[in-house]
């Protein structure tokens, strides 16, 4: 009977590990504030701007060496997407992309996906602008028109 329990626990552990392989926004340690702005043009084109920034910037009270270690940790990250100043922004970029995807899914704004028009990713802030592949419906105009 104990072997069955051990096998069952092992299988449960494996399933849990598989379920967590795709990171969710909540899985990231950095707390952020985001803003999703929509614009529907007269010809039905749906545009959006998704802005993200750190919810709390490092304060002056934070010891200098702790801040240096934090920056070094970001540099050593496994994925090597580099910004202009050499910092690895791959985890931050991933968090921004996940936040945008979740926001679009929750709002239903771009039903058929979107085209990315521009992207700015910097340490502590990011912005993605895009255009929906689908045109605005009457419901979209009522819900999203500003």
N, C-alpha and C positions, 0 to 999 in steps of 0.2 A: 504494500500500500504506500510506503514512503517513496518508492521509486516513481510511482505514478504522480505523486504530488510534486516531486522534484522536476519531473519532465513537464508537468503542467505549468509550473512556475517558470521554467526555462522558456517554454513556448510563449507564455504571456510576456515575458521580458523581451523576447525577439520581436513579437508583434508591436509592442510599445516602441521599441527602437526604430522599427520600420515606419511607424506612423509619424515619428518626429523627424524623419529625414529631410522633409521640406520645411525650412524655417518659416515661422510666422512672425509678423511684426512684433508680437508680444515676446518672442524669444530673444530679442535684442536687449542689451542692457541699457542702451541710451534712451532716455525719455524725450519725446519730441512733441512739438506743436505743429499741426499742419493746417493748410488752408486750401480749399478747392473752389476756384472761381470759374464760373461758366459764362459763356457769351454765345447767344444765338443770333446770327446775322439775318438780314431780311430775306436772303435767298435760301434759308434753311440750313446753312453751314453751322455746325456746332463746334465751338472752340472751348478749350479749357486751359487753365493754368493751375498747377499743383505746386504749392510752396511748402517747404519743410524747414524747420530750424530746431536747434537744441532747445528743449524746454527750460533748461537751466545751464547757463554758461559757467565754466569754471570761474571760481571767485578768486580774488586776490588772497584770501585767507588760505587757499590751497597751497601746500608746500611746493616749492619749485621742483624739487626732485620727484615728487609724485607726478607732477605734470609732465616732466621729462620722461619718466617711465611709461606713462600713458601714451605719449607720442611714439616712443620706441616700440611699444607693443603693436601699435597700428602699423608701423613700418614693417614689422616682421610677419604680418598676416600672410596666410598661405597664398591667396590670390594676389597677383602683382599688377593690378590696375593702379597706375601711378598718376597723381595730380602733377601740376607744373612744379610744385615745390618739393616733390619727392615723397610725400606721404601716401600711404596705401589707403585709398578711399573705397575699397571694394565692399566692405561690410556696410559702410554708410550708404553707398550707392544701392546695395541690395535692399536695405531698409527703406529707402525712398521709393524704389520700384515696387516693393511689396505694399507699401502704404498707398501708392497710387492705384495699383490693381484692386486692392480691397475697397478703396473709395469709389472707384468706377463701378465695381460690382454692387456695392451697397446702394449707390444712388441710381444705378441703371442708366447712367448718362450716355455712354457709348455702348449700344447693344451689339454692334458688329465690329468692335475693336476700334483702334485709332492709329493715326500716323503721328509719330513724334516730330514736332517742328523744331524744337530746340531743347537744350539741356544744359544746365549749369550745376555742377556738383563741386562744392568746396567744403572744407572742414567746418562743420557746424551749421551749414545751410545748403539747400538745394532747390532747384526749380525745374520742372518739366512742363513744357507747353505742347499742346497737341490739338489735332483736329479729328473728330469722330468720323468713322467710315460711313455711318448712316446719317441721313438728314433728319432735321427736327420734325417730329410729329406734333399734332395739336396738343397732345398730353405733355410733350417736352416743353412746348412754348408756355403752357400754363404753369408747369412745375419749375422751370429753370430760367425763364425770361426775367431779366432784372429791371 
